[in-house]
Amino acid sequence: MSTQTENTAIAQTAQIISQILTTWKSGSSRVTAFFKQYPDEFYQQEVAPGRSRAIYLLGHLVSSSDGLLPLFGISERLYPQLEKLFSTSPDRAFNDIPSVAELREYWEKVNNTLADHFSKMQPQDWLSRHTKVSEEDFAKEPHRNKLNVLLSRTTHISYHVGQLVFLNKKEEAAI
Amino acid sequence: MSTQTENTAIAQTAQIISQILTTWKSGSSRVTAFFKQYPDEFYQQEVAPGRSRAIYLLGHLVSSSDGLLPLFGISERLYPQLEKLFSTSPDRAFNDIPSVAELREYWEKVNNTLADHFSKMQPQDWLSRHTKVSEEDFAKEPHRNKLNVLLSRTTHISYHVGQLVFLNKKEEAAI
């Protein structure tokens, strides 16, 4: 086989990973934009009657993204206190949670840290196991890799963006 | 460079595309499962006060996926009548829309048609332009390819699944 074919395959892989990263970033940017759109009190509203408040969903998304740091073997969580508040408990389980301003700052910090790390990852890194799967299990289930985690976190962000937009005025909301 | 490196790159590309397809399929399956869960009348409810009814969101998702057929140059839409009802008009613009039973059938047919076609696509097909971008523009913006369309449709499905789950009882609902 030719070097040209090889280069083609390598370039294709790089392009595909770059497009996945762009999709992840664009979901995160949509969250960032939404939480800059209104005064902070606005985000104390529930997205639908009896459902989570917007501030909780922001904390939930920060905690979810922060969890990628240990899952990818990059570092410990930057804000480990968020896991109990926003990942393993529903909204209103705790009265004392960070403010929207604080969560917005954490969101930016976590995303920048991840983006910086992701930009250095090679295809083989994306296809390597995350830290919650054992070597033994990974040998049997090679799709349990970091790329799969990123894909599922990307759809997870959209899932909650679809809920957050219910707080927009009806005329402005997407379907 | 060695044949082994080349094979590695080709295998990586194939694995990454396969994982993206799995993510798309799992989003679609979540919709399928949701619309099998309750009696048909259930889906006449709005997902939140003043928002779209579940039946409309199903029609919207069928129409969106059906639109991939011409966008990928596979065929015309299977159900062209859905575009006006569910893509270019909001809910309740038309009284006469297909039933949940019909939409469920369309959803299955469209997804099977797409999955069948997708399974035969090679990496270079995924990275080729979709039919709404000209050759000239594509030369400048090579990310406007079929893979990008699939990624954005995958997050689009999750966006609406996040809304549909509001109809589940609170105990059963995801955050």
Contacts between the chains, C-beta under 8 A, distances in Angstrom:
chain1	res1	chain2	res2	distance
A	1	B	3	5.5
A	1	B	6	5.2
A	3	B	1	5.5
A	5	B	6	6.1
A	6	B	1	5.2
A	6	B	5	6.1
A	6	B	6	3.8
A	6	B	9	6.2
A	9	B	6	6.2
A	9	B	9	3.6
A	9	B	10	4.6
A	9	B	12	7.8
A	9	B	13	5.8
A	9	B	123	7.6
A	10	B	9	4.6
A	12	B	9	7.8
A	12	B	13	5.1
A	12	B	123	4.9
A	12	B	124	7.3
A	12	B	127	6.2
A	13	B	9	5.8
A	13	B	12	5.1
A	13	B	13	4.8
A	13	B	16	6.6
A	15	B	127	6.3
A	15	B	142	7.5
A	15	B	143	7.7
A	16	B	13	6.6
A	16	B	16	5.3
A	16	B	17	6.9
A	16	B	20	7.8
A	16	B	123	7.5
A	16	B	126	7.5
A	16	B	127	7.5
A	16	B	147	6.3
A	17	B	16	6.8
A	18	B	143	7.9
A	19	B	143	5.9
A	19	B	145	8.0
A	19	B	147	5.9
A	19	B	148	5.7
A	19	B	151	6.3
A	20	B	16	7.8
A	20	B	20	7.2
A	20	B	151	6.7
A	22	B	143	7.2
A	23	B	148	8.0
A	23	B	151	4.6
A	23	B	152	7.0
A	23	B	155	6.4
A	27	B	155	6.3
A	47	B	48	7.7
A	48	B	47	7.7
A	48	B	48	4.1
A	48	B	49	7.6
A	48	B	166	5.1
A	49	B	48	7.6
A	49	B	49	6.9
A	50	B	170	6.1
A	51	B	166	6.3
A	51	B	170	7.8
A	51	B	173	7.7
A	52	B	175	5.9
A	57	B	175	7.5
A	60	B	175	6.0
A	90	B	175	6.6
A	91	B	175	7.7
A	123	B	9	7.6
A	123	B	12	4.9
A	123	B	16	7.5
A	124	B	12	7.3
A	126	B	16	7.4
A	127	B	12	6.2
A	127	B	15	6.3
A	127	B	16	7.5
A	142	B	15	7.5
A	143	B	15	7.8
A	143	B	18	8.0
A	143	B	19	5.9
A	143	B	22	7.2
A	145	B	19	8.0
A	147	B	16	6.3
A	147	B	19	5.9
A	148	B	19	5.7
A	148	B	23	8.0
A	151	B	19	6.3
A	151	B	20	6.7
A	151	B	23	4.6
A	152	B	23	7.0
A	154	B	155	6.3
A	155	B	23	6.4
A	155	B	27	6.3
A	155	B	154	6.3
A	155	B	155	5.9
A	155	B	157	7.8
A	155	B	158	4.0
A	156	B	158	7.3
A	157	B	155	7.8
A	158	B	155	4.0
A	158	B	156	7.3
A	158	B	158	4.2
A	158	B	159	4.5
A	158	B	162	7.1
A	159	B	158	4.5
A	159	B	159	6.7
A	159	B	161	6.0
A	159	B	162	3.6
A	159	B	174	7.9
A	160	B	162	5.9
A	160	B	175	7.8
A	161	B	159	6.0
A	161	B	162	7.4
A	162	B	158	7.1
A	162	B	159	3.6
A	162	B	160	5.9
A	162	B	161	7.4
A	162	B	162	3.7
A	162	B	163	4.8
A	163	B	162	4.8
A	163	B	163	6.4
A	163	B	166	7.4
A	166	B	48	5.1
A	166	B	51	6.3
A	166	B	163	7.4
A	170	B	50	6.1
A	170	B	51	7.9
A	173	B	51	7.7
A	174	B	159	7.8
A	175	B	52	5.9
A	175	B	57	7.5
A	175	B	60	6.0
A	175	B	90	6.6
A	175	B	91	7.7
A	175	B	160	7.8
